[in-house]
Amino acid sequence: MPRRLSAALWACALTGAIMAFALPWLFLPEGLGWGAFGFKNCVGNDLSSDIYHLVFPLYYVPPFGYGALPFVGLGLLAWLACARRRRPGLGRWIVWTLLLPQMFLNAYQPPLFAMDMVLEPSCLEWWGGWHVVWWTVGHDVLELVASTLALLAVRTSAPRLPRGPVVAALVVVLALTPAADATRGGKVTVPDWEECHGAVRQGYSEEDWRFLCEARDSLMDEPGTRMPDGRLFAYGRHLCRLVEKGGRLPDARNGDEFDVARALPANCPALARVNERNQAELKREEEEYYARRRAECAALPRHKPRTKPVRQATTHMSVEFYALDTSEEGFDGGVSEELGSGDEVMVAVPGNLAFHTLTEMGLLCVTGESYRRRPPVETEGWDVVAEIGYRSPTGVLEISDGSRALPDLAVGGPGHYRVRVHQRELGVDHDREEPQASEEWLIMVYPGREKEPRTYVKGR
């Protein structure tokens, strides 16, 4: 190769490497970053992320952390030294050895980005937009050009445009163009609520129509609503195959993969079976858990009433925010807000009843007793004993935490009652992982017109 041409190529290579090194230090926006949400079939971006995680440790090796500049500079020095000793072959070998590893770090992002732009232009947002692509892919291209010029500078003959790579690139582009048209195109069906709850649209099976409705409802973001039906069904089939292989849906990499999976049982029998099995397992575990809680409450010393109650029952309940709020059917509840700072043990309005708890949140063992006349007051062993007047509009008072309830304690039907509550704290083993009952309650309900609250024991 003529010396002048070689020198010009080296000058261009060194200039490009210096620009690639200096531009980020001088002009890179502070705090540059980006994020993208939703589902996208951006194969190039996915591969780029996978490769980056593999090669990322190399950036902590000092020469690689500074880009192509150290390698181009060292290559030029080695080339000049070997040329001075009339050993151009050794110089050429050293330059190639220095530049090829760095070129690999620069070479994977540009073609993967180009592939995504051909197959799915909207993948640009997954690459961060043009303002980010310039500092990532563009920077790689600049360093790649600098390294390529350095390799051309050490060729034995004058550089010419290689026909093989050009022909291969044209073939790839031509082959991808129909795929890109097919991928971008296709019918996009976004059914409205009435269509999804009516008859199946002609041309769809019942399973596919249900899947389409539920998937569109889950993918409420703009890219999700624009996804062609064919791609959406293809992705659903892909997830279904994963279920058939592994017996479960793999962990989703982003939220919208999970959203699509929610619609999947509509046309994926494998996932429907998995969900049924999981639901049965959860139900079994829940029943076992509640059985242990009932056994824990049943193991406490049983209250021995001094007068015989009409009804007596024990169950466990959950409370939070220092309150148990219960209401009769047709009433909204919410009177626990009137408990204030905790001076009141109970608050009652017609149809609604709220109790103040001793602990902020936890489990209770609650025994309910109903009487036809006023029972004797029992205070021994209790931290709190208080009662309040209450009017039952429906005649059905089932004290409940929303999940579990005592039987009806209003034995006289609609009318006026007195509600007496006894509370005491239970010892809790804090080393146990499973929740334990932290309080025991005894609630007595009997007819009575007195409205004023009474406190017999105030342990707060």
Secondary structure by P-SEA (a helix, b strand, c coil): ccaaaaaaaaaaaaaaaaaaaccccccccccccccccccccaaaaaaaaaaaaaaccccccccccccaaaaaaaaaaaaaaaaaaccaaaaaaaaaaacaaaaaaacccaaaaaaaaaaccccccccccaaaaaaaaaaaaaaaaaaaaaaaaaccccccccaaaaaaaaaaaaaaaaaaaaaaccbbbbbcaaaaaccccccccaaaaaaaaaaaaaacccccccccaaaaaaaaaaaaaaaaacccccccccaaaaaaaaacccccaaaaaaaaaaaaaaaaaaaaaaaaaaaaaaacccccccccccccccbbbbbcccbbbbbccccccccccccccccccccccccbbbbbbcccbbbbbbbbbbbccccccccccccccbbbbbbbcccccccccccccccccccccbbbbbbbbbbbbcccccccccccccbbbbbbbbbccccbbbbccccc
